[in-house]
Amino acid sequence: MRWPAVLALAIASAFGATAGCGGYSNNDLELVVSYASKEVCSCLWVMERDEAYCRAWTRASPQVAEVEIDWDRRETVAHALLLWSSRARFIDEREGCRHVDP
């Protein structure tokens, strides 16, 4: 069962596992969703691989982020635990994929 690990990660990220030590400016779940949205986008539209390959290629452990694909807009959105999300859009062949505002 992976829910206890996911819940512990969410609590540690939200409240700072390194309280009093400064910590990071970005928490782990922000990094996970940013990575997932950008890498799935790049895999699909820059590398031109199929969806199954891209989902397997960007899979993290534990898998806390879910990625939605908008084929018409050439966009991906990653979500983690209803609080964190990140959106990436394919710009063109030269720029590839870039994070955009939600």
C-alpha positions in Angstrom: 0.0 0.0 0.0 1.6 3.3 -1.1 -0.8 5.8 0.6 1.2 6.0 3.9 4.4 6.9 2.0 2.6 9.5 -0.2 0.9 11.0 2.8 4.2 11.2 4.7 5.9 12.8 1.7 3.1 15.4 1.4 3.3 16.3 5.0 7.1 16.6 5.0 6.9 18.7 1.8 4.1 21.0 3.0 5.5 21.7 6.5 9.2 21.3 5.7 11.1 18.3 6.9 14.1 20.5 7.7 12.2 23.0 9.9 14.7 25.5 11.3 17.4 24.5 8.8 16.4 26.8 5.9 15.1 24.0 3.6 14.7 24.4 -0.1 12.9 27.2 -1.9 10.9 24.6 -3.9 9.5 21.5 -2.2 9.7 18.0 -3.6 6.2 17.8 -5.0 6.7 21.1 -6.9 9.8 19.5 -8.5 8.0 16.3 -9.3 5.1 18.0 -11.1 7.4 20.4 -13.0 9.6 17.5 -14.1 6.6 15.3 -15.1 4.8 18.0 -17.2 8.0 19.1 -19.0 9.5 15.7 -19.7 6.2 14.1 -20.9 5.7 17.1 -23.2 9.2 16.9 -24.6 9.0 13.2 -25.0 5.7 13.4 -27.0 6.4 16.4 -29.3 10.2 16.9 -29.4 11.3 13.2 -29.4 8.0 12.2 -31.1 7.5 9.1 -29.1 4.2 7.4 -28.4 2.2 8.0 -25.2 2.9 4.6 -23.6 6.7 5.1 -24.0 6.6 8.6 -22.6 4.6 7.7 -19.5 7.0 4.8 -18.8 10.1 6.9 -19.5 9.1 9.6 -17.0 7.6 7.4 -14.3 8.9 8.3 -10.9 9.0 6.1 -7.7 6.8 6.6 -5.8 4.4 7.7 -8.5 2.8 10.8 -6.9 2.1 12.9 -10.1 -0.5 12.2 -12.7 -0.1 13.7 -16.1 -3.0 14.8 -18.4 -2.3 15.3 -22.1 -4.1 17.9 -24.3 -3.3 16.7 -27.8 -5.0 19.6 -29.5 -3.1 22.3 -27.6 0.1 20.2 -27.4 0.1 20.6 -23.7 0.7 18.5 -20.6 -0.5 19.2 -17.0 0.9 17.3 -14.0 -1.0 17.1 -10.7 0.1 15.8 -7.3 -2.2 15.4 -4.3 -4.7 18.2 -5.5 -2.3 20.9 -4.3 0.5 21.0 -6.8 0.4 21.3 -10.6 2.5 22.3 -13.5 1.7 22.9 -17.2 4.1 22.6 -20.1 3.4 23.5 -23.8 5.2 22.6 -27.0 6.2 25.9 -28.5 8.0 24.9 -31.8 10.8 22.7 -33.1 13.4 25.2 -32.1 12.3 25.9 -28.5 10.7 22.6 -27.7 8.5 22.5 -24.6 8.4 25.2 -21.9 6.6 25.6 -18.6 3.6 28.0 -18.9 1.4 29.6 -16.3 -1.6 27.5 -15.2 
